[in-house]
Amino acid sequence: MHKATVRKAHVGLPGLGVTERVDRWWVGPLVTGAVLIAFVAYSTWAVLVGTNFRYGPYLSPYYSPYIRVAGVSAALFVAWIPALFRLSCYYYRKAYYRALVLSPPACAVSEPRRVYTGEASAPFAWLSVTHRWFLYLAIVVLAFLWVDTVRAFDFDGRFGVGLGSIVMLLNVILLTGFTFGCHALRSLAGGNMRCFSCARFGDVRYGMWRGVSFFNVRHMLWAWVSLFSVASADLYIRLCASGVIVDPRFF
């Protein structure tokens, strides 16, 4: 067998940021990088150091499903799944390649290296392959998050609605939009098909493909709003548990 040849493409003039663009192209990568770094920093603290992750019927999304092991943060058993799902996401790869790796920082803008090899080497070459497997695991975690959300309306055996209930419901809806808008899921539902009506279970697959496409068309939006919602839900529960704020009850 012949070894695969890695083709190297020239990326423009040498030097970071060399371009003929006159717009503020650097604003997008700068903001994206700052938000991603802040999210990773907060999430790392929440998983490794943070306490007060439960308040009444509310459970932080970082800890779902909750696996109790003495002396070990329960989030360590779970949080790596959504983390790797986002890390291998097609949109997020574009975002952090530009904002953090500067490869390239923007369209028609040179990067530090003279050649661009894409995802031809490890660990980047593994991301597209493993993304689908992390998708399957993320769907399992999402199911537990929906169970936690239903429980968030149960106050000592009675139905109730607190602000935390609404925060958790909004978060799981946004996470559902992000998860079921995944490009890998869309490919699984309708990829490599020229005729749905000719294929086995074609009508079912066409319906699935249309459903995923509904979310997929705004995948970037789902990616960002769900990023903020999961951190906000965790922060809200911690503030309630620590007594900083009081969770208002509507019913």
DAVENDA-V637870 format. One record per backbone hydrogen bond with DSSP energy under -1.0 kcal/mol. CO is the residue of the C=O (numbers start at 1). NH is the residue of the N-H. If there is no record, write none. Layout:
CO/NH, CO/NH
//
This chain:
9/116, 15/18, 18/110, 23/25, 24/27, 26/30, 27/31, 28/32, 29/33, 30/34, 31/35, 32/36, 33/37, 34/38, 35/39, 36/40, 37/41, 38/42, 39/43, 40/44, 41/45, 42/46, 43/47, 44/48, 45/49, 45/50, 53/60, 55/58, 58/55, 60/63, 69/72, 73/76, 74/77, 75/78, 75/79, 78/81, 79/83, 80/84, 81/85, 82/86, 83/87, 84/88, 89/93, 90/94, 91/95, 92/96, 93/97, 94/98, 95/99, 96/100, 96/101, 97/103, 106/109, 110/17, 114/11, 116/9, 121/125, 123/126, 126/130, 127/131, 130/134, 131/135, 132/136, 133/137, 134/138, 135/139, 136/140, 137/141, 138/142, 139/143, 140/144, 141/145, 142/146, 143/147, 144/148, 145/149, 146/150, 147/151, 148/152, 150/153, 151/154, 153/160, 155/158, 158/155, 161/250, 161/251, 162/166, 163/167, 164/168, 165/169, 166/170, 167/171, 168/172, 169/173, 170/174, 171/175, 172/176, 173/177, 174/178, 175/179, 176/180, 179/182, 182/186, 183/187, 184/188, 185/189, 186/190, 187/191, 199/202, 201/205, 202/206, 203/207, 204/208, 205/209, 206/210, 207/211, 208/212, 209/213, 210/214, 211/215, 212/216, 213/217, 215/218, 216/219, 218/222, 219/223, 220/224, 221/225, 222/226, 224/228, 225/229, 226/230, 227/231, 228/232, 229/233, 230/234, 231/235, 232/236, 233/237, 234/238, 235/239, 236/240, 237/241, 238/242, 239/244, 239/245, 240/243, 248/163
//
